C-alpha cells in the first residue's frame, strides 16, 4: 500500500521545479503570448514539471525545511532563474521589433499603429510582420526545444533550492544571497542587449539608407524646381520605396535574425552548463 507520507515528501521539491519552469513562461517566445490562454500555459508548465522531476537525481528529491522564511526566498530565486532563461530567448525578438519600429518611424508608418494581441500592446505593422518572421526562425532553429533543454541543464548545475543555500540541499548550499549573484547572467545580458541593438540596426539599415537617399533627392528637387509640389508625392514615393526595399532585403534580414538567434541559443546552453561551476 502506498504511503501518503512518501508522496508528501516530494511536494516541496516538485513545487520548486514547477516555479523554475513557470518563470520561463513569462518571457519565452510564443509561450508568453497573450494568445495562449493562462490555463494552457499552466498545463504546459505542470506537464514539463511532471516529466522533468523524475529524471532529477534522488538527492534533489529530499524535502527542504518547511519554513516560510526559507521557502519564500527560494521560490523567488527559482522563478528568477526561469525568468533569466526566458528573457535571454526573447531578447532577439525584442530587437527585431525595435528594427521594425525604426523602419516604421522613418517611413511614416507610425500613424498606423495597430493593437498586437500577441504582446498585449500597440505595435507597428512592419514590427509585427518582422516579429512573425522571427518567430518562424525561432521555431525552425528548434528554439523551444533548446529553451527547455537549457532549463533542464540548470537543474544539473543548480539543484532546486540551492540558489539560496537551503539546508540539506547540495550544490551552492550556504551561499545565501551570494548564490543569486553567482548565477546572475549580467555579463551575458549585457552582451545580448548590445547584440540586440546591433540586430535592430542591421534589420532597419537597408530601409534607412533608401529613405535617406529619397529624402535628399526630394530636397534637391524641391529646391531646384519650386514650382513642382514635391510634398504631394513624397509620402507615397517613400512608402513605395520602403516596402520594395523591405521585400528585396527580406532574405538578408532573415539571415541576420537567424545568425543572431543561433548565437543566442548557443550562449544560453553554455551558460546553463557552466552555471554551477562559477566562483
N, C-alpha and C positions, 0 to 999 in steps of 0.2 A: 504494500500500500504506500502511495506517495505521501511523503511527509510534507505538510504545508510549510513548515518552518524552513525547509530546504529551498522552497520557491521564494519565500520572503527574503532570503539572504541575497538573492540576485536582483531584487527590485532596485536598490540604490545604485549599484554599478551599472545596471541596464539604463537607468534614467540618465546617468552621466553620459553614456554613449548616445542616448537619444538627444540630449541637449547639444552635444557637439554637432550632431547631424542637423539639428534644427537651425543652428547658426549659419550653415552653408546656404540654406534655402532663402535667406534674407536677401542676398545679393546675387546668387547663382544665376547665370543667364538661362532664360526660358523658364526655369522652375520658380523664379521670383516674380514672374509676370503676374499682373493683376487678372489676366485672363484665366489663369489657373486657379480654380476655387481653393479656398483655405482648407476645406475638407480633403481635397485631393493632395495638397502639399503635406498635410498631416499624415495621410495614409502612406504617402511615399516615404516620409521620414520614419514612420514606425516600421514599414516593410524593410527598409535598409538596416534599421537597428536590429530587427529580429534576425536578419540574415547575417549581420556582421558580428553580433555579440557572441555566438557560439564559437567563432573562429579565433577569438582572443585567447591568450594563454590563461591557464587556470588561476594563476596568481592575480590576474586582473578581475577575477570574479569574486574576490573577497569583499564583503560589505564594508564600506567606510564607516567611521563612527557616526551614529545618528544624532548629530549635534547641528542645530540650525546655524550656529556661528561658524562651523567648519564647512557644512554642505553649501550654504548660501554663496560664499565667495567661490567655492569650487564649481558650482553651476555657472556662475558668471564667467569664470575662466574657460570652461568648456565651450560656452557659447562664443566667446571671443576667438577661440581657435577656429571654429567653424566660420565665423564672420570673416576672418582673415583670408581663408581659402576662397570663399565665395566672392569677396571683393577683388582678390587678385584675378580671378577668372573674368570678372565683369569690367575691369579697367579698360581693356582694349575696345570693348563695345561702347563705353562712355566716350572714348577717344574718337571713335568713328562718328558718333553723334555730334561731337564738337566740330569735326571737319564738315559734316553736313550743315551745321548751323552757320559756319563761316561762309560756305557756298551760298546759302540762302540769304544771308545778310548782305553779301557783296552783289548778289544777283537781283536783289529787290524782292525776294520771295517771303520775307518775314511777315508781310502783311497777310499772308495766307496761312498763318499758324493754325493747326488743327489739333484736336484733342487726341492724345495717344493712350488708349486704354491699357496697352502693354506696360507702360511705365507710370500710369496714373498722373500724367502731366501733359502740358501743351508741347507739341513738337512740330517742327517744320517738315514740309513734305520731303525735302531732299534728305534730311537727317533720318526720317523714318524709313525711307527707301534703303538707305545705306545700312540702317540698323538691321533690316531683314537680310541684307546681303551678308552682314557679319554673323548673324545667327546661323545662316546656311553653312557658312565656312566653319563656324564653331562645331556644328553637328558633323560636318564632313570630316573634320580632323579628329573626331572621337572625343570632343571636349567633355561631354557629360560623363563618359566612361573614365577619362583621366581625372575628372573632378572627384569622383567617388574613390578612385584608386589612391589619389593623393590623400584623401581623408582617411582611408584605411591605413595608409603608411604612417600617419601621425599617431595612431594607437600603438604601433610597434615602437615608435620613438618616445612618445609621452603617454603613459598609461592614463586611463580616466582617473581624475582626482590628483594626479601627480604634479600638476602645474603649481598648486599652492601647497604641496607637500602635506597631504593628509596622512595622518598616522597609519602605518600599515600598508602604504602604497609605495611600491618600488618605482624607481625612475629618477625623479627630481625631488624626492622627499626632503623636507627640511629647508627648502629654499624659500618658502613663503612667497611674498610679493616679488622677490627676485626671480621666481620662476617665470612670471609673465614677461619681465624684462629680458630674460634669456631667450625666450622663443619669439618675441615680438619682431616681425619681419620689417623693421623700419627701413633698413638699407634697401631691401628688396622692393618695398612700396615706393621709395624714392626713385629707384631705377625704373620701375614700371610707370610711374607718373610722368617721368621725363620721356620715356619711350612713347607714352600715350600722346603727349603734346607733339612729339615728332610725327607720330602716325596721323594725327589730325591735320597737320600741315601738309603731309605727303598726300593725303586724300584730297585736300582742297587746292593744292598747288596748281594743277592744270587749269582749273576754272579761274583761279585768281589771276593767273598770267593772261588768259584770254580777256577777262574783264578789264584788266589794266590796259591792254592794248586797245580794246574797244573804247574805253574812256578817253584815252589820249587821242585816238582818231576822231572821236566825236568833238572833243575840244578844239582840235585843229580845224575841222570842217566848220564848226560853229564860228570860229574867229575869221576864217578866210572867206566864208560865204554867209554873211549875217542875214541875207535875205532868205536863206533856207532855214525853216523851223526844224532844226535837228532834234530838239527835245520831244517833238511829237512822235518820232520813230525810234528814239534812242532806247526807250524802255523795251519795246517789242524786239528790237535787234539784240539787246543784251540778254533777254530771256531765251531767244533762239540759240544764241551762241553758248549760253550756259548749258542748256540741255544737250546740244550737239556735242559739246566738249565732254560732258559727263558720260554720254553714251560711248564716245570714242575712247575715253580713258578708263572705262569700267574694268577692262581686263587688267590693266596696271594697278588700279585701285584694289581689286580683289586679290592680286598677288601681294600687295603691301599688307593688306589685312591678314592674309594667310600666314605670311612670314612672321608678323608681329605676334599672332596668336600661337604659332608653333613655338616661338621663343618663350612666350609667357607660360605656356603649359609645361614646357621643359623646366623652367625655373621653379615652378610650383612643385614639380616632382622632386627636384634636387633639394629644395627647402625642406620638404617633408621627410626625406631620407636622412638629412643631417640635423634634424630638429633636436634630437636628444643628445647630440654629441657636442653642442655648443657650450663654451665655458660660461 
